[in-house]
Amino acid sequence: MRVGVIGPIAPDYFAENIADALERTGHSVTRLGAAGPNSRRPTFNQVATLARQALPRLDEQAQRHIARAAQRAECDTIINVDSRLMPGTVIRLRRAGVKVAFWFPDHVGTMGRQLMLLAPYDALFFKEPRVVERVRDLLGIPVYYLPQACNPRWHTPAAEPGTEPYLVIASGQHPGRLRLLERLIAKDIPLRLYGNGFPRWIGETTARGVHTGQYVAREEKARVFRSAAGVLNTMNIGEFTGVNARLFEAAGCGAAVLTEFRETVPELFDVGTEVLTFHDFDELVDHATRLLSEHGLTARLGDAAARRAHRDHTYDLRVAQILETLS
């Protein structure tokens, strides 16, 4: 098939992993880029976004290049992961005979203007079961549950397990996560933090002292995850029953994953033999202490998690499900 992918493209970004999986499974892929401002200057993005929200015509005009690029590439299918795509753009694509799917990669707090509910998509996919239930039961929209995934090309064991005596966190920063990290630091749990820096409005936090200043992706992320005693996976409060991408990525890398519990985790991984879960702070500290002190635990969990992730939770499998739904 000739498939277009809409969304920001960068190493290990959601849209890039989807495009890579499509190419690996034999499809022709056109990366159509982001639907909204995507500058490296955050201030410019914020100002441009506000202007486009105030004047919807600006959004429509700015997105015309997406429809034109899809037409030039003769795309017969498009997978969009950018919630900023305007309904009018989807209408133009559908009128050109293109089947269009939307796969939302984040928690409900980032749904923005919920434009996806106004656009005539052939199918919507969410990783949050509660969103699927409400949209299906109330709105009559073709909507499906689809968790995120790992990319076996680079989310794969790439180092000796557990050689570094700390827990790794690789993610963006929000107040709930920072408060939890501060509590762990106070308990003398050794941590290493990777990812984007701290927003200016965060203020002082002891978590700054464990931040490496590095953003890791692909093979480097695999090495960091695999070599740590464990990967701590905390979730945004907006993750009600679904889970985030980090769970699948870390599992695919063969890390010992210590993840915040959500109802869907036991459906995706075997708790206790493939991943560890925690419901509260005391349980988190207990499991963290085990990973740091119990010989062989990191390797056993990581090896089992990688086998499960590569068998059941790859982007190859997920995009095949999307294309089958659209057929």
LUMFI-403039 format. One record per residue (C-alpha): residue number from 1; x, y, z. Coordinates in steps of 0.2 Angstrom, whole numbers, plus 5000, padded with zeros to 4 digits. Example, Ala and Ser with C-alpha at 12.3 -4.5 7.8 and 13.67 -1.06 7.14 Angstrom:
<atoms>
+-----+------+------+------+
:   k :    x :    y :    z :
+-----+------+------+------+
:   1 : 5062 : 4978 : 5039 :
:   2 : 5068 : 4995 : 5036 :
+-----+------+------+------+
</atoms>
This chain:
<atoms>
+-----+------+------+------+
:   k :    x :    y :    z :
+-----+------+------+------+
:   1 : 5000 : 5000 : 5000 :
:   2 : 5005 : 5018 : 4998 :
:   3 : 5003 : 5025 : 5016 :
:   4 : 5005 : 5043 : 5022 :
:   5 : 5010 : 5047 : 5040 :
:   6 : 5005 : 5063 : 5048 :
:   7 : 5014 : 5068 : 5064 :
:   8 : 5031 : 5076 : 5070 :
:   9 : 5046 : 5066 : 5063 :
:  10 : 5061 : 5063 : 5074 :
:  11 : 5071 : 5048 : 5080 :
:  12 : 5060 : 5037 : 5091 :
:  13 : 5045 : 5048 : 5089 :
:  14 : 5028 : 5040 : 5087 :
:  15 : 5025 : 5044 : 5069 :
:  16 : 5043 : 5039 : 5064 :
:  17 : 5041 : 5022 : 5073 :
:  18 : 5025 : 5019 : 5063 :
:  19 : 5033 : 5024 : 5046 :
:  20 : 5047 : 5013 : 5050 :
:  21 : 5036 : 4998 : 5054 :
:  22 : 5026 : 5001 : 5038 :
:  23 : 5042 : 5001 : 5027 :
:  24 : 5048 : 4986 : 5036 :
:  25 : 5032 : 4976 : 5032 :
:  26 : 5033 : 4981 : 5013 :
:  27 : 5023 : 4997 : 5011 :
:  28 : 5028 : 5013 : 5002 :
:  29 : 5028 : 5027 : 5015 :
:  30 : 5027 : 5046 : 5013 :
:  31 : 5031 : 5056 : 5029 :
:  32 : 5019 : 5071 : 5028 :
:  33 : 5025 : 5080 : 5043 :
:  34 : 5017 : 5088 : 5058 :
:  35 : 5000 : 5096 : 5057 :
:  36 : 5004 : 5111 : 5068 :
:  37 : 5019 : 5122 : 5072 :
:  38 : 5035 : 5111 : 5074 :
:  39 : 5049 : 5123 : 5076 :
:  40 : 5064 : 5120 : 5087 :
:  41 : 5059 : 5136 : 5096 :
:  42 : 5046 : 5133 : 5109 :
:  43 : 5041 : 5151 : 5110 :
:  44 : 5038 : 5152 : 5091 :
:  45 : 5027 : 5136 : 5092 :
:  46 : 5017 : 5143 : 5107 :
:  47 : 5013 : 5160 : 5098 :
:  48 : 5009 : 5151 : 5081 :
:  49 : 4998 : 5139 : 5089 :
:  50 : 4988 : 5153 : 5098 :
:  51 : 4986 : 5163 : 5082 :
:  52 : 4980 : 5147 : 5072 :
:  53 : 4968 : 5143 : 5086 :
:  54 : 4961 : 5161 : 5086 :
:  55 : 4959 : 5161 : 5067 :
:  56 : 4955 : 5143 : 5061 :
:  57 : 4957 : 5148 : 5043 :
:  58 : 4976 : 5149 : 5046 :
:  59 : 4976 : 5131 : 5052 :
:  60 : 4966 : 5126 : 5036 :
:  61 : 4978 : 5135 : 5025 :
:  62 : 4993 : 5129 : 5033 :
:  63 : 4988 : 5111 : 5032 :
:  64 : 4984 : 5112 : 5013 :
:  65 : 5002 : 5106 : 5009 :
:  66 : 4998 : 5090 : 5018 :
:  67 : 4984 : 5086 : 5006 :
:  68 : 4994 : 5091 : 4991 :
:  69 : 5009 : 5080 : 4997 :
:  70 : 4997 : 5065 : 4999 :
:  71 : 4990 : 5068 : 4982 :
:  72 : 5007 : 5069 : 4974 :
:  73 : 5013 : 5053 : 4983 :
:  74 : 4996 : 5044 : 4977 :
:  75 : 4993 : 5039 : 4995 :
:  76 : 4978 : 5027 : 4996 :
:  77 : 4979 : 5027 : 5016 :
:  78 : 4984 : 5039 : 5029 :
:  79 : 4988 : 5036 : 5047 :
:  80 : 4987 : 5053 : 5057 :
:  81 : 4994 : 5054 : 5075 :
:  82 : 4993 : 5073 : 5076 :
:  83 : 4978 : 5079 : 5086 :
:  84 : 4980 : 5096 : 5077 :
:  85 : 4974 : 5090 : 5060 :
:  86 : 4959 : 5101 : 5055 :
:  87 : 4942 : 5092 : 5051 :
:  88 : 4943 : 5101 : 5034 :
:  89 : 4959 : 5093 : 5030 :
:  90 : 4952 : 5076 : 5033 :
:  91 : 4937 : 5080 : 5022 :
:  92 : 4949 : 5085 : 5008 :
:  93 : 4958 : 5069 : 5010 :
:  94 : 4943 : 5058 : 5010 :
:  95 : 4935 : 5067 : 4995 :
:  96 : 4951 : 5062 : 4986 :
:  97 : 4947 : 5044 : 4989 :
:  98 : 4960 : 5042 : 5003 :
:  99 : 4956 : 5031 : 5019 :
: 100 : 4961 : 5041 : 5034 :
: 101 : 4964 : 5034 : 5052 :
: 102 : 4968 : 5043 : 5068 :
: 103 : 4979 : 5035 : 5081 :
: 104 : 4980 : 5046 : 5097 :
: 105 : 4997 : 5042 : 5106 :
: 106 : 4994 : 5052 : 5123 :
: 107 : 4983 : 5053 : 5138 :
: 108 : 4967 : 5062 : 5138 :
: 109 : 4974 : 5078 : 5146 :
: 110 : 4982 : 5082 : 5129 :
: 111 : 4967 : 5080 : 5118 :
: 112 : 4967 : 5098 : 5115 :
: 113 : 4951 : 5104 : 5105 :
: 114 : 4946 : 5086 : 5102 :
: 115 : 4946 : 5090 : 5083 :
: 116 : 4947 : 5071 : 5080 :
: 117 : 4929 : 5069 : 5085 :
: 118 : 4923 : 5082 : 5072 :
: 119 : 4933 : 5075 : 5058 :
: 120 : 4926 : 5061 : 5046 :
: 121 : 4939 : 5048 : 5050 :
: 122 : 4937 : 5030 : 5043 :
: 123 : 4943 : 5024 : 5060 :
: 124 : 4949 : 5031 : 5077 :
: 125 : 4961 : 5022 : 5088 :
: 126 : 4965 : 5026 : 5106 :
: 127 : 4976 : 5018 : 5119 :
: 128 : 4964 : 5023 : 5133 :
: 129 : 4949 : 5011 : 5135 :
: 130 : 4938 : 5023 : 5144 :
: 131 : 4939 : 5035 : 5129 :
: 132 : 4935 : 5021 : 5117 :
: 133 : 4920 : 5016 : 5128 :
: 134 : 4913 : 5034 : 5129 :
: 135 : 4915 : 5038 : 5111 :
: 136 : 4908 : 5022 : 5105 :
: 137 : 4893 : 5022 : 5116 :
: 138 : 4888 : 5040 : 5114 :
: 139 : 4894 : 5047 : 5098 :
: 140 : 4893 : 5032 : 5086 :
: 141 : 4910 : 5035 : 5079 :
: 142 : 4921 : 5020 : 5073 :
: 143 : 4933 : 5019 : 5087 :
: 144 : 4945 : 5005 : 5093 :
: 145 : 4957 : 5002 : 5107 :
: 146 : 4975 : 5001 : 5102 :
: 147 : 4989 : 5001 : 5114 :
: 148 : 5006 : 5008 : 5109 :
: 149 : 5021 : 4997 : 5105 :
: 150 : 5040 : 4994 : 5104 :
: 151 : 5050 : 4995 : 5088 :
: 152 : 5061 : 4979 : 5087 :
: 153 : 5073 : 4987 : 5076 :
: 154 : 5080 : 4998 : 5091 :
: 155 : 5070 : 4993 : 5106 :
: 156 : 5080 : 4977 : 5109 :
: 157 : 5092 : 4971 : 5122 :
: 158 : 5109 : 4980 : 5118 :
: 159 : 5119 : 4978 : 5134 :
: 160 : 5122 : 4967 : 5149 :
: 161 : 5107 : 4968 : 5161 :
: 162 : 5109 : 4977 : 5177 :
: 163 : 5127 : 4983 : 5176 :
: 164 : 5122 : 5001 : 5182 :
: 165 : 5116 : 5002 : 5200 :
: 166 : 5102 : 5014 : 5198 :
: 167 : 5084 : 5016 : 5192 :
: 168 : 5082 : 5025 : 5175 :
: 169 : 5068 : 5037 : 5171 :
: 170 : 5067 : 5044 : 5153 :
: 171 : 5053 : 5055 : 5151 :
: 172 : 5046 : 5073 : 5151 :
: 173 : 5043 : 5082 : 5167 :
: 174 : 5027 : 5086 : 5175 :
: 175 : 5023 : 5091 : 5194 :
: 176 : 5016 : 5074 : 5199 :
: 177 : 5032 : 5065 : 5192 :
: 178 : 5044 : 5077 : 5200 :
: 179 : 5036 : 5076 : 5217 :
: 180 : 5037 : 5057 : 5216 :
: 181 : 5056 : 5058 : 5211 :
: 182 : 5059 : 5070 : 5226 :
: 183 : 5052 : 5057 : 5238 :
: 184 : 5063 : 5043 : 5230 :
: 185 : 5078 : 5054 : 5232 :
: 186 : 5074 : 5057 : 5250 :
: 187 : 5073 : 5038 : 5252 :
: 188 : 5091 : 5037 : 5245 :
: 189 : 5085 : 5027 : 5230 :
: 190 : 5098 : 5030 : 5216 :
: 191 : 5091 : 5038 : 5201 :
: 192 : 5097 : 5044 : 5183 :
: 193 : 5085 : 5055 : 5174 :
: 194 : 5085 : 5057 : 5155 :
: 195 : 5075 : 5067 : 5143 :
: 196 : 5070 : 5085 : 5140 :
: 197 : 5075 : 5098 : 5153 :
: 198 : 5064 : 5106 : 5167 :
: 199 : 5052 : 5120 : 5162 :
: 200 : 5057 : 5136 : 5170 :
: 201 : 5041 : 5137 : 5180 :
: 202 : 5045 : 5121 : 5189 :
: 203 : 5057 : 5131 : 5201 :
: 204 : 5069 : 5122 : 5213 :
: 205 : 5069 : 5103 : 5214 :
: 206 : 5081 : 5090 : 5220 :
: 207 : 5077 : 5080 : 5204 :
: 208 : 5088 : 5092 : 5195 :
: 209 : 5103 : 5084 : 5203 :
: 210 : 5100 : 5067 : 5195 :
: 211 : 5096 : 5074 : 5178 :
: 212 : 5110 : 5069 : 5166 :
: 213 : 5106 : 5083 : 5153 :
: 214 : 5104 : 5069 : 5139 :
: 215 : 5090 : 5065 : 5128 :
: 216 : 5091 : 5046 : 5123 :
: 217 : 5083 : 5038 : 5108 :
: 218 : 5084 : 5022 : 5098 :
: 219 : 5100 : 5012 : 5101 :
: 220 : 5107 : 5023 : 5115 :
: 221 : 5090 : 5022 : 5124 :
: 222 : 5091 : 5003 : 5123 :
: 223 : 5108 : 5003 : 5130 :
: 224 : 5103 : 5014 : 5145 :
: 225 : 5087 : 5004 : 5149 :
: 226 : 5095 : 4987 : 5148 :
: 227 : 5110 : 4991 : 5158 :
: 228 : 5101 : 4999 : 5173 :
: 229 : 5095 : 4990 : 5188 :
: 230 : 5078 : 4995 : 5182 :
: 231 : 5067 : 5007 : 5172 :
: 232 : 5055 : 5017 : 5183 :
: 233 : 5039 : 5020 : 5173 :
: 234 : 5028 : 5033 : 5181 :
: 235 : 5012 : 5039 : 5172 :
: 236 : 5003 : 5055 : 5170 :
: 237 : 4987 : 5057 : 5181 :
: 238 : 4978 : 5058 : 5164 :
: 239 : 4982 : 5040 : 5161 :
: 240 : 4966 : 5032 : 5168 :
: 241 : 4966 : 5014 : 5163 :
: 242 : 4978 : 5014 : 5148 :
: 243 : 4997 : 5014 : 5148 :
: 244 : 5011 : 5024 : 5140 :
: 245 : 5024 : 5021 : 5127 :
: 246 : 5038 : 5020 : 5139 :
: 247 : 5031 : 5003 : 5146 :
: 248 : 5033 : 4995 : 5129 :
: 249 : 5049 : 5003 : 5124 :
: 250 : 5058 : 4998 : 5140 :
: 251 : 5051 : 4980 : 5139 :
: 252 : 5057 : 4979 : 5121 :
: 253 : 5074 : 4984 : 5127 :
: 254 : 5075 : 4970 : 5139 :
: 255 : 5074 : 4982 : 5155 :
: 256 : 5067 : 4977 : 5171 :
: 257 : 5052 : 4988 : 5171 :
: 258 : 5044 : 4995 : 5187 :
: 259 : 5028 : 5002 : 5181 :
: 260 : 5014 : 5011 : 5190 :
: 261 : 4999 : 5000 : 5190 :
: 262 : 4984 : 5002 : 5178 :
: 263 : 4970 : 4990 : 5174 :
: 264 : 4977 : 4986 : 5157 :
: 265 : 4994 : 4981 : 5163 :
: 266 : 4990 : 4963 : 5167 :
: 267 : 4982 : 4961 : 5150 :
: 268 : 4998 : 4966 : 5142 :
: 269 : 5012 : 4959 : 5153 :
: 270 : 5013 : 4946 : 5166 :
: 271 : 5015 : 4955 : 5182 :
: 272 : 5029 : 4948 : 5193 :
: 273 : 5038 : 4938 : 5179 :
: 274 : 5038 : 4951 : 5165 :
: 275 : 5036 : 4967 : 5174 :
: 276 : 5034 : 4974 : 5192 :
: 277 : 5020 : 4985 : 5196 :
: 278 : 5016 : 4997 : 5211 :
: 279 : 5000 : 5005 : 5218 :
: 280 : 5008 : 5016 : 5231 :
: 281 : 5024 : 5024 : 5236 :
: 282 : 5029 : 5010 : 5249 :
: 283 : 5026 : 4996 : 5236 :
: 284 : 5037 : 5006 : 5224 :
: 285 : 5051 : 5008 : 5237 :
: 286 : 5050 : 4989 : 5241 :
: 287 : 5052 : 4984 : 5222 :
: 288 : 5065 : 4997 : 5219 :
: 289 : 5075 : 4990 : 5234 :
: 290 : 5073 : 4972 : 5227 :
: 291 : 5079 : 4977 : 5210 :
: 292 : 5095 : 4986 : 5217 :
: 293 : 5099 : 4971 : 5229 :
: 294 : 5092 : 4955 : 5222 :
: 295 : 5105 : 4946 : 5211 :
: 296 : 5098 : 4940 : 5194 :
: 297 : 5081 : 4949 : 5196 :
: 298 : 5085 : 4962 : 5183 :
: 299 : 5090 : 4950 : 5170 :
: 300 : 5075 : 4938 : 5173 :
: 301 : 5062 : 4951 : 5172 :
: 302 : 5071 : 4960 : 5157 :
: 303 : 5073 : 4944 : 5147 :
: 304 : 5055 : 4939 : 5149 :
: 305 : 5048 : 4957 : 5145 :
: 306 : 5058 : 4958 : 5129 :
: 307 : 5051 : 4941 : 5123 :
: 308 : 5034 : 4946 : 5127 :
: 309 : 5036 : 4964 : 5119 :
: 310 : 5043 : 4957 : 5103 :
: 311 : 5030 : 4944 : 5102 :
: 312 : 5014 : 4953 : 5105 :
: 313 : 5018 : 4972 : 5106 :
: 314 : 5027 : 4978 : 5091 :
: 315 : 5023 : 4992 : 5079 :
: 316 : 5022 : 4980 : 5065 :
: 317 : 5007 : 4971 : 5073 :
: 318 : 4999 : 4987 : 5077 :
: 319 : 5000 : 4995 : 5060 :
: 320 : 4994 : 4979 : 5052 :
: 321 : 4978 : 4980 : 5064 :
: 322 : 4975 : 4998 : 5058 :
: 323 : 4976 : 4993 : 5039 :
: 324 : 4965 : 4978 : 5042 :
: 325 : 4952 : 4988 : 5050 :
: 326 : 4953 : 5001 : 5036 :
: 327 : 4951 : 4987 : 5022 :
+-----+------+------+------+
</atoms>
